[in-house]
Amino acid sequence: MRPDFIPGHISDADIRPLLIAGAHGTLGRAFGRICLTRGLAAVELGRADLDIADPASVAAALEEHRPWAVVNAAGYVRVDDAETDAERCFRENATGPEVLAQACAAHGLPLLTFSSDLVFDGEQEHPYTESSVPNPLNVYGRSKLAGERAVLAAHPAALVVRTSAFFSSWDEYNFVHFALQAGRAGYPFEAADDVRMAPTYVPDLVNTALDLLLDEAHGLWHLACQDSCTWAELARAAARRAGLAEDFVVPRPMADFGLPARRPRQSVLASEKGMVQPSIEDALGRML
Ligand SMILES: NC(=O)c1ccc[n+]([C@@H]2O[C@H](COP(=O)([O-])OP(=O)(O)OC[C@H]3O[C@@H](n4cnc5c(N)ncnc54)[C@H](OP(=O)(O)O)[C@@H]3O)[C@@H](O)[C@H]2O)c1
C-alpha cells in the first residue's frame, strides 16, 4: 500500500490554493514567498497568465485553479507616469480590481486587494484612519479610490488594504534600497523633508494581510508602520541601521524635485480598527 494511501487523507490535489494575481511584482513575489514559508498552497500568476482587467481571463483562471481566495497584488504604481497615462492607470487600478471583485462575488470567494495612502489630500493635521474622507490629488490616487469603491460595491465582503511606501530587502525597487546604495557608494542622496508618511515593511504587510484574509475580515483596513517619518528621516534611519554616516542624505523640499504628480504633504496611515504594525525602527532592525 502506498504510504500516503490513508482513508480520509487529504492529498495535495484536494487543497484549494490561494490565487495570487500580479505575482511577479514586488507585492506579488512577497506573497508567494510568505505563502511558501507559512505552508499555504498558492498559485502565482503574472499578467501573461491572468489579466485582471479581462473578464474572460479572470473567469478562466478561477475555473482552472479553483482557489479558496484571491489576492490582487497587480496594479499600476508609477505615480508620475500616470499623469499622462490615465487610461492605462485606471485599467489596472480600477477596472481590474472591479472585474476581479465581480468574479469573486459570483463564485463566493474572498478577495484581498490593495489601495494607497495617496487617496488622501494631506490637508488633515493628524493621521488618516479608515473613516477619513479621501480626496486624491493625482491620477494614481483617483484610480486607487475608484478601485476601492468599485470593489466594495461589487463585493462588500472583499478586504481592501490601504498601505504606503513599501520597503524591504526582497527587491531593489524601493526608496530605502536606493538611499543605502547611494550612501555606500559615497554619493549624496536628496530626499524630501517636508512630506510625512508611514512607510510599510512588506513582510509585515503581507503577513498581517494574510491573517486578516484568513480571519474573514472585510472592508477597508489601513496597514503601515505604526509611526511616521519624512523621506529624509527614513533615509537617515536606514543609514544609521546600516552603520553609515547620515550626512550623505541631503534634505530638500518636495517641490524641488519637480515631479509631475502632486503629492499630499502628509499621508500618514493609522487604523481605528486596532491593527498596529511594528515601528519603522523595528522593521529596519529586522531588514538590515
Ligand atoms: N509600491 C508601493 O510603495 C505601494 C504603496 C502603496 C500601495 N501599493 C499598492 O500595492 C500593489 C502592488 O504594488 P507593487 O509595488 O508590488 O507593484 P509592482 O511591483 O509594479 O507590481 C505590479 C504587478 O502588477 C502587474 N499588473 C499590472 N496590471 C496588470 C493586469 N491588468 N493584470 C495582471 N497583472 C498586472 C504588473 O505587471 P507588468 O510589469 O506587466 O505591468 C506587475 O508585475 C498596487 O495595488 C499598489 O497600488 C504599492
The ligand as a MOL file (V3000), in Angstrom:
LIG
                    3D

  0  0  0     0  0            999 V3000
M  V30 BEGIN CTAB
M  V30 COUNTS 48 52 0 0 0
M  V30 BEGIN ATOM
M  V30 1 N 4.9550 50.0960 -4.0760 0
M  V30 2 C 4.4460 50.8500 -3.1090 0
M  V30 3 O 5.1630 51.5760 -2.3890 0
M  V30 4 C 2.9560 50.8210 -2.8600 0
M  V30 5 C 2.4150 51.6870 -1.8910 0
M  V30 6 C 1.0250 51.6540 -1.6390 0
M  V30 7 C 0.2220 50.7560 -2.3170 0
M  V30 8 N 0.7770 49.9350 -3.2560 0 CHG=1
M  V30 9 C -0.1280 49.0310 -3.9810 0
M  V30 10 O 0.3500 47.7020 -3.8920 0
M  V30 11 C 0.0230 46.9750 -5.0740 0
M  V30 12 C 1.2630 46.3030 -5.6510 0
M  V30 13 O 2.2800 47.2730 -5.8640 0
M  V30 14 P 3.7690 46.8230 -6.2700 0
M  V30 15 O 4.6790 47.8730 -5.7450 0
M  V30 16 O 4.0050 45.3900 -5.9230 0 CHG=-1
M  V30 17 O 3.6940 46.9980 -7.8570 0
M  V30 18 P 4.6640 46.3840 -8.9660 0
M  V30 19 O 5.9510 45.9210 -8.3830 0
M  V30 20 O 4.6840 47.3580 -10.0920 0
M  V30 21 O 3.8650 45.0890 -9.4330 0
M  V30 22 C 2.6080 45.1960 -10.0450 0
M  V30 23 C 2.4550 43.9880 -10.9310 0
M  V30 24 O 1.1150 44.0070 -11.4390 0
M  V30 25 C 1.1870 43.5980 -12.7840 0
M  V30 26 N -0.0010 44.0480 -13.4960 0
M  V30 27 C -0.3190 45.3180 -13.8610 0
M  V30 28 N -1.5120 45.2980 -14.5000 0
M  V30 29 C -1.9250 44.0060 -14.5300 0
M  V30 30 C -3.0490 43.3550 -15.0620 0
M  V30 31 N -4.0130 44.0230 -15.7140 0
M  V30 32 N -3.1730 42.0340 -14.8790 0
M  V30 33 C -2.2210 41.3460 -14.2500 0
M  V30 34 N -1.1000 41.8840 -13.7480 0
M  V30 35 C -0.9620 43.2160 -13.9040 0
M  V30 36 C 2.4590 44.2200 -13.3060 0
M  V30 37 O 2.8390 43.5800 -14.4730 0
M  V30 38 P 3.5980 44.3970 -15.6370 0
M  V30 39 O 5.0020 44.6010 -15.1070 0
M  V30 40 O 3.4820 43.5080 -16.7960 0
M  V30 41 O 2.8760 45.7200 -15.7900 0
M  V30 42 C 3.4030 43.9700 -12.1340 0
M  V30 43 O 4.0040 42.7010 -12.2070 0
M  V30 44 C -0.6410 48.0050 -6.0170 0
M  V30 45 O -2.0430 47.9060 -5.8540 0
M  V30 46 C -0.1740 49.3430 -5.4680 0
M  V30 47 O -1.0780 50.3910 -5.7550 0
M  V30 48 C 2.1210 49.9480 -3.5410 0
M  V30 END ATOM
M  V30 BEGIN BOND
M  V30 1 1 1 2
M  V30 2 2 2 3
M  V30 3 1 2 4
M  V30 4 1 4 5
M  V30 5 2 4 48
M  V30 6 2 5 6
M  V30 7 1 6 7
M  V30 8 2 7 8
M  V30 9 1 8 9
M  V30 10 1 8 48
M  V30 11 1 9 10
M  V30 12 1 9 46
M  V30 13 1 10 11
M  V30 14 1 11 12
M  V30 15 1 11 44
M  V30 16 1 12 13
M  V30 17 1 13 14
M  V30 18 2 14 15
M  V30 19 1 14 16
M  V30 20 1 14 17
M  V30 21 1 17 18
M  V30 22 2 18 19
M  V30 23 1 18 20
M  V30 24 1 18 21
M  V30 25 1 21 22
M  V30 26 1 22 23
M  V30 27 1 23 24
M  V30 28 1 23 42
M  V30 29 1 24 25
M  V30 30 1 25 26
M  V30 31 1 25 36
M  V30 32 1 26 27
M  V30 33 1 26 35
M  V30 34 2 27 28
M  V30 35 1 28 29
M  V30 36 1 29 30
M  V30 37 2 29 35
M  V30 38 1 30 31
M  V30 39 2 30 32
M  V30 40 1 32 33
M  V30 41 2 33 34
M  V30 42 1 34 35
M  V30 43 1 36 37
M  V30 44 1 36 42
M  V30 45 1 37 38
M  V30 46 2 38 39
M  V30 47 1 38 40
M  V30 48 1 38 41
M  V30 49 1 42 43
M  V30 50 1 44 45
M  V30 51 1 44 46
M  V30 52 1 46 47
M  V30 END BOND
M  V30 END CTAB
M  END
